[in-house]
Amino acid sequence: MNVSKVFLGLTVHRGNDCVTPKDLVNIVIPIIKHCDKYGGIMLWNRYSDAITNYSAQVKDYVCPDRRLYSTAATLVASSSV
């Protein structure tokens, strides 16, 4: 299989079984960002993200290509209308 980018999928909710924004930025991202195929993260789900503000806390650290984040944010915003 030829894959150009791989995204790390994370659940977002309040609870002990979630990777905290602090742990993602300080532990996980420093390890995976060196992978040539790393494309960023994807969060499940938008409702919990809106409540926890998770994406806003990590967006400057996790997305290697700012255009990807902008495109995803536009798609999410337009699909929630």
N, C-alpha and C positions, 0 to 999 in steps of 0.2 A: 504494500500500500504506500503510495506517495503522498505524504502529508507535508504541507508547507508551514502550517502553524498549529500549535497545540495550546489550548486555553485551560487553565486550572478552574474547575468547577467547585464552588463553595455554597453551602447553605447559609442563609442569613436569618438568624432569629435570636431571641434572648434565651440563653441557656448555657449549660456547662459543656455541651458537646459541639460547640461552634468554635472555629478558629477566630480569635478576637482580632480586630484591626491591628492592634499593637503587635501580636504574635505574627500576623501575616507580614507586616512591614519589616519587623526586626529579625524574624527567623526564617520564614518560608521564602519570601521573595529574594533575599540575598543568595539563596541556594539555587533556585530555579531560573533566575534571570540570566544565568550564564549559558543556559541551554539554547542552542541555535534555533530551535523550533518554538521557543516560548513566545506566545502571542499576547498574553495578558490573562485576565481572569473573567469568569462569568459567574453571576450571582443568581441564586434561587432563594427567594422569590422577590419580586419588585415591591409587593406590599410590605414585607418585613424590612426590606431595604429602606423604604420610605419612613418607617417607624424608627429604625435604629440609626439611620444616616450612615450606614456602613460604607457605601460607595464613595461618598464625599470624603470620608476619613482616609481612604486608601488610594484614591484615583491618581494622585501625583506620584505614587511609588510603584504602581503595578503595571501600568500600560507603557510598553516600550515605544509605541507609535501613537501619538496624540490623535491622529486622524481616526484611528480605530475607535477610541473612546467617544469622540465627537459623533461619529456615525452611529454607534450603538445608542448613545444618549438621545439622538434625534429619532431613531427608530422607536425607542421606548416611549418617548414623549408623544410621538404621533400615534402610537398604537393605543395609548391610554385615553385618547380623546373620545 
